[in-house]
Amino acid sequence: DFCMDRRDEVIDYVAEAYGRDKVGQIITYGTMAAKAVVRDTGRVLGMPYPVVDGIAKLVPNVLGISLDDALGRSEKAAKDNELASSELIQRYQSEDEVRELIDLALKLENLTRNAGKHAGGVVIGPSPLTDFSPLYAEEGSSGMVTQFDKNDVESVGLVKFDFLGLRTLTIIDWAVKAIDRRRKVAGEEPLDVIQLPLDDPDTYALLSRGETTAVFQFESRGMKDYIRKLQPTVFEDLIALAALYRPGPLNSGMVDDFIDRRHGRAEVSYPHPLLEPILKPTYGVIVYQEQVMQIAQVMGGYSLGGADLLRRAMGKKKPEEMAKERVKFEAGAEQNNIDPKLASSIFDLMEKFAEYGFNKSHSAAYALVAYQTAWLKAHYPAEFMAAVMSSDMDSTEKVVNFIEEARRGGIEVLPPDINSSGWMFEALPDGRIRYGLGAIKGVGHGAITSIVEQREAAGAYANLYDLCRRNDDGKLNRRVIEAMILSGALDGLGANRASLTAQLPDVLRATEQARRERDAGQSSLFGGGEAVESTPPLELVEVPEWPVKQRLLGERDTLGHFLSGHPMDAIRDLLGSLVSADLGNLDSIPMTERPRGPEANATVAGLVGGVRRRGDSQLFAQIEDGRGRIEAAFFSDAARDYGNLLSRDRVVVLEGRLSTDAFNGGYNLRVRQAWDFEDLLGDRARRLLVELDDREGGRLAAFRELLGQYQPGDTAIALQLTIPGGQGVLHWNGQHGVRACPELIDALRPLPGVGTVKLDLRPAEDSIN
């Protein structure tokens, strides 16, 4: 494993050492899978994209599915009802255009579509690679690639090596560089991550709390659960856990047995006194392949080489080889005066654990990298999390998860800023993290490089015109600027996002005119020769800012998530009487133990995110509320009755059976009933309570004008009004009532003079139940 940034250097070194004609990488072939082949075929046939995309989406989202599966014509589909799509079958049978498309796609399915390079594969030949394989050269690359794939290159006699680019090593490198900059300012020596003490209490405390998001090898929910149970205190614990957390040991109960022995809840015993020195570090449990080899040496009299052959034989599980090895082991044990029955049972034990045994040296190397990342997170959390976020900027979902983790650790993540941000996320001296411009969708590396170079050369940008004029080389186009406006990166240019958007067309025209005049060697009418002018030669218009929801959606579209707030923030106080708990506090709901695990009846609310369909009667929706997220499952009747509610960004209220997810440690909800939040709010809203100070006059008229946009409605109004002569309560109901909805609440709160705005809701039994 190598740092991603320097993997190519290693390959170049190997090519230089062994001969460039003898070293190459390995090709991979991408094939046309079910959905992709439908889209490609439709494009070639000239069919409208929305039509083709709609047909492709009828193919169920199942890994490895074929068109025959989706049409219900395969053996797999006959055994699994969820593979066939009834709507695709119906359209294939009834629509000539669909049948023509699918029939042609069936002929092309699984053909090679494109070529690429294997992520790690490198071959080194004893003579030029052309003696073994045809070669392929990637455009823009000087290195050679074999045209035989990873299976065929082995068949023709070439040896494969895995030169993997490990992202974690790059993260450590970036974090250490940031830390060293900080330490240099403080007059401290650079950090040597190789020499970290392996007994640091803060590191083990962090691990024991399960705060292992972004910690190498230990970040899955299941691993967090086990590391909390283990409560590691020494490096050997980490080596063992890295080796044990795999399907075999987990399913066999080995991990729980190891943890119980570690904490004295189970007896630590050894099959024979000779094995105590070997198994004592793992509390009598065979964890590593090396332990199997040591037992063979100590009890069976094997040589080191023979013990390794035994390990390989156990891994291959060939009965005839195992029978020979058993005779050899028992004979050696007899020479050591060990009872034959005991020797046979120990061999059985070795054979069982050899299926799960992991290479200790491999586990130790990975545990060391895990420890280093945990140490960095414990002692330099801002620098570490900034490096982690930067390493995954191409994955919005991962960046969002890392930002949430940083916030849980008390680290503030500042929005992107055209006058402060660079390409990557950056840890600031005060412990906060500044968002990287590279994480804004639609903004390329070239544009950001130009922006940063100009900023460092001539200072901060004063306004939108100044930004565009100083970066007029074509890299900063309208699309890039619009993305930066929506993300909030230009909020520091003295205008709100709506105004910046309104200014953009005129600014781009003025910038283009200035560029043409400069290229022609002319002086601008408003400029001063070659002098740098930040004052625009036009009036920058100012317009009212967008509503909060529009700004938040702009952030989500460009950053992948809501950064400055959340659409649910405006309605949290309205949800209190509707839900059992918010999605970040589901642990507070009392659960009842059932045969399948803890369960509870619960009502939750949130925004609809991604929705996936499985077969015709199952829907799975991601629901999030800014504090947590949950997967909601809609089966049969629920999918039929409420599937129409699952449109992106709709706020829904869901009632059903809440259960824990054994796979990821989160929660699932099996939905029984669902409601659109606004519809439910209208049904439940009994009275709108508003405080208004109209001592300056004119505010009551504005209040009534706004209400008129939401009348008539069924919700009464109680207005606590303060005027120069005193105060009182005005009531409107009947035809003067309003339609209660989040938009009305949002519109009322910023009105001059308005104080508290609150909805009085009927009890749940009056409307929901």
C-alpha positions in Angstrom: 0.0 0.0 0.0 1.3 3.5 -0.9 0.1 7.0 -0.5 -2.2 7.8 -3.4 -0.3 10.9 -4.4 3.0 9.0 -4.8 1.9 5.6 -6.2 2.9 6.6 -9.7 6.4 7.5 -8.4 6.7 3.9 -7.1 5.6 2.4 -10.4 8.1 4.7 -12.2 10.9 3.6 -9.8 10.1 -0.1 -10.6 10.1 0.6 -14.3 13.4 2.4 -14.0 14.9 -0.5 -12.0 13.7 -3.4 -14.1 13.4 -1.8 -17.5 10.5 0.1 -18.9 9.8 -2.5 -21.5 9.4 -5.1 -18.7 7.0 -3.3 -16.4 3.4 -2.4 -17.0 -0.1 -2.0 -15.5 -3.0 -4.3 -16.1 -6.1 -3.5 -18.2 -9.7 -3.8 -17.0 -12.7 -4.0 -19.3 -16.0 -2.3 -18.5 -19.0 -4.1 -19.9 -22.5 -2.9 -20.8 -24.7 -3.9 -17.9 -28.5 -3.9 -18.0 -29.4 -0.3 -17.3 -26.4 1.1 -19.2 -27.0 -0.9 -22.3 -30.6 0.3 -22.4 -29.4 3.9 -22.2 -26.6 3.5 -24.8 -28.9 1.7 -27.2 -31.7 4.3 -26.8 -29.2 7.1 -27.5 -28.0 5.4 -30.7 -31.6 4.9 -31.8 -32.2 8.6 -31.4 -34.9 8.1 -28.8 -35.6 11.0 -26.4 -33.5 10.8 -23.2 -36.5 11.0 -20.8 -38.2 8.1 -22.5 -35.0 5.9 -22.5 -34.2 6.9 -18.9 -37.7 6.0 -17.8 -37.4 2.5 -19.3 -33.9 2.0 -17.8 -35.2 2.9 -14.4 -37.7 0.1 -14.6 -34.8 -2.4 -14.3 -34.6 -3.1 -10.5 -31.6 -1.8 -8.6 -30.1 -5.2 -7.9 -26.4 -5.9 -8.2 -25.6 -8.0 -11.3 -29.1 -8.1 -12.6 -29.6 -8.9 -16.3 -32.3 -7.8 -18.8 -33.5 -11.4 -18.8 -33.8 -11.2 -15.0 -35.8 -8.0 -15.3 -38.1 -9.5 -18.0 -38.7 -12.6 -15.7 -37.1 -15.0 -18.3 -34.1 -16.3 -16.4 -33.7 -19.1 -13.8 -32.7 -16.5 -11.2 -35.9 -14.6 -11.8 -38.0 -17.8 -11.4 -36.5 -18.2 -8.0 -36.5 -14.6 -6.9 -39.7 -12.6 -7.5 -38.0 -9.3 -6.8 -35.8 -9.4 -9.9 -38.7 -9.2 -12.5 -40.2 -5.8 -13.2 -43.9 -6.2 -14.0 -44.1 -2.7 -15.5 -41.1 -3.4 -17.8 -42.7 -6.7 -18.8 -46.0 -5.1 -19.6 -44.4 -2.3 -21.6 -42.2 -4.8 -23.5 -45.2 -6.8 -24.5 -47.5 -3.9 -25.4 -45.2 -1.2 -26.9 -43.3 -1.8 -30.1 -40.8 0.9 -29.4 -39.9 -0.5 -26.1 -39.7 -4.1 -27.5 -37.3 -2.9 -30.3 -35.1 -1.1 -27.8 -34.9 -4.0 -25.3 -34.4 -6.7 -28.1 -31.4 -4.7 -29.5 -30.1 -4.1 -26.0 -30.2 -7.8 -25.2 -27.9 -8.5 -28.1 -25.4 -5.9 -26.8 -25.6 -6.7 -23.1 -22.3 -7.7 -21.5 -20.2 -6.7 -24.5 -17.1 -4.7 -23.6 -17.8 -1.0 -23.6 -14.6 0.6 -22.5 -11.1 -0.1 -21.2 -9.3 1.2 -18.1 -6.5 0.4 -15.7 -6.7 -2.0 -12.8 -6.6 -0.1 -9.5 -3.5 -1.9 -8.2 -2.2 -4.4 -10.7 1.3 -4.2 -11.9 3.3 -6.8 -13.8 7.1 -7.3 -14.0 8.3 -9.5 -16.8 11.7 -11.4 -17.1 11.8 -10.1 -20.7 9.9 -7.4 -22.6 6.2 -7.6 -22.0 5.5 -8.0 -25.7 6.9 -11.5 -25.3 3.8 -12.3 -23.2 1.0 -9.9 -24.0 -0.3 -7.3 -26.5 0.0 -3.9 -25.0 -2.2 -0.8 -24.8 -1.3 2.8 -24.2 -3.7 5.2 -22.4 -4.1 8.6 -24.0 -1.9 11.1 -22.2 0.1 8.4 -20.4 3.6 7.1 -21.2 3.2 3.8 -19.2 2.3 0.5 -20.8 -0.8 -1.5 -20.0 -1.3 -5.2 -20.8 -4.3 -6.0 -23.0 -4.7 -9.2 -21.1 -6.8 -8.7 -17.9 -5.8 -9.8 -14.4 -6.8 -13.4 -15.0 -5.2 -13.8 -18.4 -1.8 -12.2 -17.5 -1.4 -14.8 -14.9 -2.2 -17.5 -17.4 0.5 -16.4 -19.8 3.1 -16.6 -17.1 3.4 -13.0 -15.8 3.6 -12.3 -12.0 1.1 -9.9 -10.7 1.9 -7.4 -7.9 -0.7 -5.2 -6.1 0.6 -1.6 -5.8 -2.4 -0.2 -4.1 -3.0 3.5 -3.5 -4.2 3.7 0.1 -6.2 6.8 0.8 -5.5 6.7 4.5 -1.7 7.1 4.0 -2.5 10.2 2.0 -4.8 11.5 4.7 -2.0 11.0 7.3 0.5 12.8 5.0 -1.8 15.8 4.6 -2.7 16.0 8.2 0.9 15.8 9.4 1.9 18.6 6.9 -0.9 20.8 8.4 0.1 19.9 11.9 3.8 20.7 11.2 2.8 24.2 9.9 1.0 24.8 13.2 3.9 23.4 15.3 6.4 25.5 13.4 4.5 28.7 14.4 4.6 27.5 18.0 8.3 26.8 17.8 7.9 23.0 18.1 9.6 20.2 16.3 7.9 18.5 13.3 5.7 15.5 14.2 7.2 12.1 13.4 4.1 9.9 13.0 6.3 6.8 12.9 7.6 7.4 16.4 4.3 7.9 18.1 4.1 6.2 21.5 1.8 3.1 21.3 0.5 3.6 24.9 -1.2 7.0 24.5 -4.2 7.1 27.0 -6.1 9.7 25.0 -6.0 7.6 21.9 -7.3 4.5 23.7 -10.0 6.6 25.3 -11.2 7.8 21.9 -11.2 4.2 20.6 -13.0 2.9 23.7 -15.8 5.5 23.2 -16.3 4.2 19.7 -15.5 7.7 18.2 -13.9 6.0 15.2 -15.5 7.6 12.2 -12.6 8.2 9.8 -10.3 5.9 11.8 -8.8 3.3 9.5 -10.3 -0.1 9.8 -12.4 0.8 12.8 -15.1 3.1 11.3 -18.0 0.8 10.5 -20.9 0.7 12.9 -20.4 -2.9 13.7 -16.7 -2.3 14.5 -17.6 0.7 16.7 -19.9 -1.6 18.7 -17.1 -4.2 19.2 -14.4 -1.7 20.0 -16.7 -0.2 22.7 -17.2 -3.7 24.1 -13.4 -4.5 23.9 -12.3 -1.2 25.6 -8.7 -1.6 24.2 -5.8 -0.5 26.3 -2.8 -1.9 24.5 -1.7 -2.2 20.9 -2.1 -6.0 20.9 -5.9 -5.4 21.4 -6.0 -3.5 18.1 -4.1 -6.1 16.2 -6.5 -8.8 17.4 -9.6 -6.8 16.7 -8.4 -6.0 13.2 -7.9 -9.8 12.6 -11.2 -10.9 14.2 -13.6 -8.5 12.6 -14.4 -10.6 9.5 -17.4 -12.7 8.6 -16.0 -16.1 9.8 -15.0 -15.1 13.4 -18.1 -12.9 13.7 -20.5 -15.7 12.7 -18.7 -18.3 14.9 -18.9 -16.2 18.1 -15.1 -16.0 18.3 -15.2 -12.2 18.7 -17.6 -12.2 21.6 -15.6 -15.1 23.2 -12.4 -13.1 22.8 -13.9 -10.0 24.4 -15.4 -12.0 27.3 -12.1 -13.6 28.1 -10.3 -10.3 27.8 -12.6 -8.8 30.5 -12.6 -11.9 32.7 -16.2 -12.8 32.1 -15.1 -16.2 30.6 -12.4 -18.5 31.7 -9.1 -18.3 29.9 -8.0 -21.9 29.3 -5.4 -23.7 27.1 -5.8 -27.1 25.5 -2.3 -28.0 26.7 0.4 -26.3 28.8 2.7 -26.1 25.8 0.2 -23.8 24.1 0.1 -21.2 26.9 3.0 -19.1 25.6 1.5 -19.1 22.1 -2.1 -18.3 23.0 -1.7 -16.2 26.1 -1.6 -12.8 24.1 -5.1 -13.8 22.7 -6.5 -15.2 25.9 -6.5 -18.8 24.7 -8.2 -18.1 21.4 -6.5 -19.0 18.1 -6.6 -15.7 16.2 -3.7 -15.7 13.8 -2.3 -18.0 11.1 1.1 -17.7 12.8 -0.4 -19.3 16.0 -1.4 -22.3 13.9 2.1 -22.6 12.6 3.6 -22.2 16.1 1.4 -24.9 17.5 2.4 -27.3 14.7 6.1 -26.6 15.5 5.8 -26.9 19.3 3.4 -29.9 19.5 3.8 -31.7 16.1 7.6 -31.1 15.7 7.1 -29.3 12.3 9.8 -27.2 10.8 9.0 -23.6 9.9 8.6 -24.5 6.3 6.5 -27.6 7.1 4.3 -25.5 9.4 3.7 -23.1 6.5 2.7 -25.9 4.2 0.2 -27.1 6.9 -1.3 -23.6 7.0 -1.7 -23.6 3.3 -3.2 -27.1 3.3 -5.8 -26.1 5.9 -6.7 -23.0 3.9 -7.3 -25.1 0.7 -9.4 -27.7 2.7 -8.4 -30.6 0.6 -9.4 -33.8 2.4 -6.5 -36.0 1.2 -3.9 -33.4 2.1 -5.5 -32.9 5.5 -5.5 -36.6 6.2 -1.7 -36.8 5.6 -1.1 -33.7 7.8 -3.2 -35.2 10.6 -1.1 -38.4 10.6 2.1 -36.3 10.6 0.9 -34.0 13.4 -0.3 -36.8 15.7 3.0 -38.7 15.1 5.0 -35.6 16.1 2.8 -35.0 19.2 3.3 -38.6 20.3 7.0 -38.0 20.3 6.4 -35.1 22.6 4.5 -37.5 25.0 1.1 -35.9 24.2 -2.0 -38.0 24.4 -3.2 -39.1 20.9 -6.8 -38.1 21.6 -5.8 -34.7 22.8 -3.5 -34.3 19.8 -6.4 -35.2 17.5 -8.7 -32.7 19.2 -6.1 -29.9 19.0 -5.6 -30.7 15.3 -9.4 -30.3 14.9 -9.2 -27.0 16.7 -6.4 -25.8 14.5 -8.3 -26.9 11.4 -11.4 -25.0 12.5 -9.6 -21.8 13.3 -7.4 -22.0 10.2 -10.6 -21.2 8.3 -10.7 -17.8 10.1 -7.1 -17.3 11.0 -5.7 -14.0 9.8 -2.1 -13.1 9.0 -0.8 -11.3 12.2 1.9 -9.3 10.4 -0.8 -8.0 8.0 -3.1 -7.2 10.9 -0.4 -5.5 12.8 0.5 -3.2 9.9 -3.1 -2.2 9.5 -3.5 -1.8 13.3 -0.6 0.6 13.3 -2.1 2.8 10.6 -5.4 2.6 12.5 -3.6 3.7 15.7 -1.9 6.6 13.9 -5.2 7.9 12.6 -6.8 7.5 16.0 -3.9 9.4 17.6 -4.2 12.2 15.1 -7.9 12.5 15.7 -7.4 12.5 19.4 -4.7 15.2 19.5 -5.2 17.2 16.3 -8.8 16.7 15.4 -9.2 19.8 13.1 -6.2 19.0 11.0 -7.1 15.3 10.8 -10.7 15.9 9.9 -9.8 18.6 7.3 -7.5 16.0 5.6 -10.2 13.4 5.7 -12.8 15.7 4.1 -10.3 16.8 1.5 -9.5 13.2 0.6 -13.2 12.4 -0.2 -14.3 15.7 -1.9 -15.5 13.7 -4.9 -18.0 11.9 -2.6 -20.6 14.3 -1.2 -22.2 11.6 1.0 -18.8 11.0 2.7 -18.0 14.7 3.1 -21.4 15.2 4.8 -20.8 12.3 7.2 -17.3 13.7 8.1 -18.7 17.2 8.7 -21.4 15.7 11.0 -18.6 13.9 12.8 -16.5 17.1 13.2 -19.5 18.9 14.6 -20.1 16.1 17.1 -16.5 16.6 18.2 -17.2 20.4 18.8 -15.4 21.5 15.6 -17.1 24.3 13.7 -17.1 23.9 9.9 -17.1 27.3 8.2 -18.7 27.8 4.8 -16.6 28.2 1.7 -15.3 31.7 1.3 -13.8 33.2 -1.9 -11.4 35.3 0.1 -10.3 32.6 2.5 -10.7 29.1 1.1 -8.3 27.1 -1.0 -8.9 23.9 -3.0 -8.9 21.7 0.1 -10.5 21.9 3.5 -8.2 23.7 5.9 -7.8 23.6 9.7 -7.6 27.1 11.1 -5.4 28.1 14.0 -8.5 28.5 16.3 -9.5 24.9 15.7 -12.2 25.5 13.1 -12.3 24.1 9.6 -12.7 26.2 6.5 -14.6 24.6 3.6 -12.6 23.8 0.5 -13.7 25.3 -2.8 -12.9 22.0 -4.4 -15.9 20.5 -2.7 -18.3 22.8 -4.6 -20.0 20.9 -7.4 -19.3 22.3 -10.9 -16.2 24.2 -9.8 -13.0 22.8 -11.4 -9.4 22.8 -10.3 -8.3 25.3 -12.9 -10.8 27.9 -11.9 -9.9 27.6 -8.2 -6.1 27.7 -8.9 -6.7 30.9 -10.8 -8.8 32.4 -8.0 -6.3 31.6 -5.3 -3.3 32.8 -7.3 -4.9 36.1 -8.1 -6.0 36.5 -4.4 -2.4 35.8 -3.2 -0.9 38.2 -5.8 -3.3 41.2 -5.5 -5.3 40.7 -2.3 -8.9 39.9 -1.4 -11.7 40.3 -3.9 -13.9 43.4 -3.3 -17.0 42.5 -5.2 -18.3 40.3 -8.0 -16.9 42.5 -10.7 -13.5 42.5 -9.1 -13.6 38.7 -9.0 -14.6 38.3 -12.6 -12.2 41.0 -14.0 -9.2 39.5 -12.3 -10.0 36.0 -13.5 -11.1 36.6 -17.1 -9.1 33.8 -18.7 -12.1 31.7 -19.5 -11.8 29.4 -16.5 -14.3 31.4 -14.4 -17.4 31.1 -16.5 -21.1 31.7 -15.7 -21.7 28.2 -14.5 -18.8 28.2 -12.1 -19.8 31.6 -10.6 -23.4 30.5 -10.2 -22.3 27.4 -8.3 -20.2 29.5 -6.0 -23.0 32.0 -5.4 -25.4 29.1 -4.5 -22.9 27.5 -2.2 -22.4 30.8 -0.2 -18.8 31.1 -1.2 -19.3 34.7 -2.5 -21.3 35.9 0.6 -18.3 38.0 1.6 -18.4 40.2 -1.5 -20.8 42.7 0.0 -24.1 41.5 -1.5 -26.6 38.8 -0.8 -27.0 35.7 -3.0 -30.1 37.0 -4.8 -28.3 40.3 -5.6 -25.1 38.5 -6.8 -27.3 36.4 -9.2 -29.0 39.5 -10.5 -25.7 41.3 -11.0 -24.0 38.5 -12.8 -25.2 39.1 -16.4 -24.1 42.8 -16.4 -20.8 42.0 -14.6 -20.0 39.3 -17.2 -20.7 41.8 -20.1 -18.6 44.5 -18.5 -15.8 42.0 -17.8 -15.8 40.8 -21.4 -15.7 44.4 -22.7 -12.8 45.2 -20.4 -10.9 42.1 -21.6 -11.5 43.0 -25.3 -10.3 46.5 -24.8 -7.2 45.3 -22.9 -6.4 42.7 -25.6 -6.7 45.5 -28.2 -4.3 47.7 -26.3 -6.9 50.3 -25.4 -7.6 52.1 -22.2 -11.0 51.5 -20.7 -13.2 54.6 -20.6 -13.6 54.1 -16.9 -10.2 52.6 -16.1 -6.8 54.1 -15.6 -4.5 52.4 -18.1 -2.9 49.4 -16.5 -4.0 50.3 -12.9 -5.8 47.6 -11.0 -9.4 48.9 -10.4 -11.8 47.0 -8.2 -14.6 49.6 -8.6 -17.0 48.3 -11.3 -17.9 50.5 -14.3 -21.5 49.8 -13.7 -24.0 50.0 -10.8 -24.3 46.7 -9.0 -28.0 46.1 -8.3 -29.3 45.1 -4.9 -32.5 43.0 -4.6 -34.1 41.3 -1.6 -32.5 38.1 -0.4 -34.0 34.8 -1.3 -36.2 32.9 1.2 -34.3 30.7 3.6 -35.5 27.5 1.9 -34.3 28.7 -1.5 -30.8 29.5 -0.1 -30.6 26.1 1.6 -31.6 24.2 -1.5 -28.9 26.1 -3.4 -26.3 24.9 -0.8 -27.6 21.4 -1.1 -27.4 21.5 -4.9 -23.8 22.7 -4.9 -22.4 21.2 -1.7 -24.5 18.1 -1.4 -26.0 19.1 1.9 -27.5 22.0 3.8 -24.7 23.9 5.5 -25.9 27.2 7.0 -29.1 25.6 8.4 -31.8 23.0 7.5 -35.3 23.3 6.1 -36.6 21.5 9.1 -35.3 24.2 11.5 -38.3 26.4 10.8 -40.8 23.7 11.8 -39.1 21.9 14.6 -41.3 23.5 17.2 -44.4 22.3 15.2 -43.2 18.7 15.2 -42.9 18.3 19.0 -46.5 17.0 19.4 -46.3 14.9 16.2 -43.2 12.8 16.6 -41.8 10.4 19.1 -38.3 11.9 18.8 -36.2 13.7 16.2 -34.0 11.4 14.1 -30.9 12.3 16.0 -32.4 11.2 19.3 -34.0 7.8 18.5 -32.1 6.3 21.3 -34.5 8.0 23.7 -37.5 5.9 22.5 -38.1 2.9 24.8 -37.6 -0.4 22.9 -39.1 -3.8 23.7 -37.1 -7.0 23.1 -38.5 -9.2 20.4 -37.2 -12.4 18.8 -35.8 -10.4 15.9 -34.3 -7.7 18.2 -35.5 -4.5 20.0 -38.5 -2.8 18.5 -40.9 0.1 19.3 -43.9 1.8 17.7 -42.7 5.3 16.7 -43.7 8.3 14.7 -40.9 10.3 13.0 -40.7 13.2 10.5 -38.1 14.4 8.0 -37.3 15.3 4.4 -37.5 12.6 1.7 -34.1 12.0 0.2 -33.2 9.1 -2.1 -35.8 6.5 -2.9 -35.1 3.0 -4.3 -37.6 0.5 -5.5 -37.2 -3.3 -5.2 -39.7 -5.2 -7.2 -43.2 -3.9 -7.5 -44.2 -3.9 -3.8 -41.2 -2.6 -1.9 -39.9 1.0 -1.5 -37.0 2.2 0.6 -36.7 5.9 1.4 -33.9 7.8 3.1 -35.5 10.3 5.6 -33.4 13.0 7.3 -34.1 16.0 9.5 -30.7 17.7 9.9 -30.0 15.8 13.1 -30.1 12.3 11.9 -31.3 10.0 9.2 -33.2 6.7 8.9 -34.2 4.3 6.2 -38.0 3.9 5.9 -39.3 0.7 4.3 -42.7 0.6 2.6 -44.0 -2.9 1.9 -47.1 -4.1 -0.1 -50.1 -1.9 1.1 -47.9 0.8 2.5 -45.9 1.1 -0.8 -49.2 1.2 -2.7 -51.0 3.7 -0.5 -48.1 6.1 0.4 -45.6 5.7 -2.4 -46.9 8.9 -4.0 -45.7 10.9 -1.0 -42.0 10.0 -1.6 -41.0 13.0 -3.7 -37.6 14.6 -3.0 -37.5 17.3 -0.3 -41.1 16.7 0.8 -41.6 16.7 4.5 -43.4 13.6 5.6 -44.6 12.2 8.9 -44.2 8.4 9.2 -45.7 6.0 11.8 -44.5 2.4 12.0 -42.3 -0.2 13.7 -38.9 1.1 14.7 -36.1 -1.4 14.9 -32.3 -1.4 15.1 -30.2 -2.3 12.1 -27.8 -5.1 13.0 -25.7 -4.4 9.9 -24.9 -0.7 10.4 -26.0 0.0 14.0 -28.6 2.5 13.0 -32.4 2.3 12.8 -35.0 1.2 10.3 -38.7 2.0 10.2 -41.2 -0.3 8.7 -44.0 2.1 7.8 -47.6 1.5 8.5 -49.0 5.0 7.9 -47.6 8.2 6.2 -48.8 11.7 5.9 -47.7 14.8 4.0 -46.6 17.2 6.8 -48.4 20.2 5.4 -51.6 18.3 5.0 -51.3 16.9 8.5 -50.5 20.4 9.8 -53.7 21.8 8.2 -55.8 19.0 9.8 -54.2 19.4 13.2 -53.7 23.2 13.5 -56.4 24.6 15.8 -55.1 28.1 16.4 -52.3 30.4 15.2 -50.9 32.5 18.1 -49.0 35.7 17.1 -47.5 38.6 19.1 -47.5 42.0 17.3 -46.1 45.3 18.5 -47.8 48.1 16.5 -46.9 51.0 18.6 -45.2 52.7 15.6 -48.2 52.2 13.4 -48.7 50.5 10.1 -47.6 47.1 11.2 -51.1 45.7 11.7 -52.0 46.6 8.1 -48.9 44.7 6.8 -49.9 41.7 9.1 -53.4 41.6 7.7 -52.2 41.9 4.1 -50.0 38.9 4.6 -52.8 36.9 6.2 -55.0 37.6 3.2 -52.7 35.5 1.0 -53.5 32.5 3.2 -57.3 33.0 3.6 -59.8 31.5 3.8 -58.7 28.5 6.0 -59.7 26.4 9.0 -57.2 27.7 11.5 -58.3 30.4 13.9 -56.0 33.3 14.8 -55.3 34.8 18.2 -53.3 38.1 17.9 -51.7 39.5 21.0 -51.6 43.2 19.9 -49.7 46.0 21.5 -50.6 49.6 20.5 -49.8 53.0 21.9 -52.9 52.9 24.2 -52.3 49.4 25.6 -52.6 45.8 24.5 -55.2 43.1 24.0 -56.1 39.9 22.1 -57.9 39.9 18.7 -59.5 36.7 17.5 -60.2 35.8 13.9 -62.0 32.6 13.0 -64.6 31.2 10.5 -64.1 32.9 7.1 -61.2 34.9 8.5 -59.3 31.8 9.4 -56.1 30.9 7.6 -54.5 27.8 5.9 -51.8 26.8 8.3 -48.5 25.9 6.5 -44.8 26.3 7.0 -44.7 29.1 4.4 -47.1 31.2 6.4 -45.0 30.7 9.6 -41.8 31.6 7.7 -43.4 34.7 6.2 -44.8 36.0 9.5 -41.6 35.7 11.6 -39.5 38.4 9.8 -42.4 40.9 9.7 -41.6 44.2 11.6 -43.1 44.1 15.1 -43.8 40.3 15.1 -42.7 38.4 18.2 -43.7 34.9 19.0 -45.4 32.9 16.3 -46.8 29.5 17.4 -49.3 27.0 16.2 -51.6 25.4 18.7 -52.2 21.8 17.6 -55.0 19.4 18.4 -54.1 16.2 20.2 -53.0 13.3 17.9 -56.1 11.2 18.7 -58.4 14.0 17.3 -56.9 13.7 13.7 -54.2 11.2 13.1 -55.7 8.3 14.9 
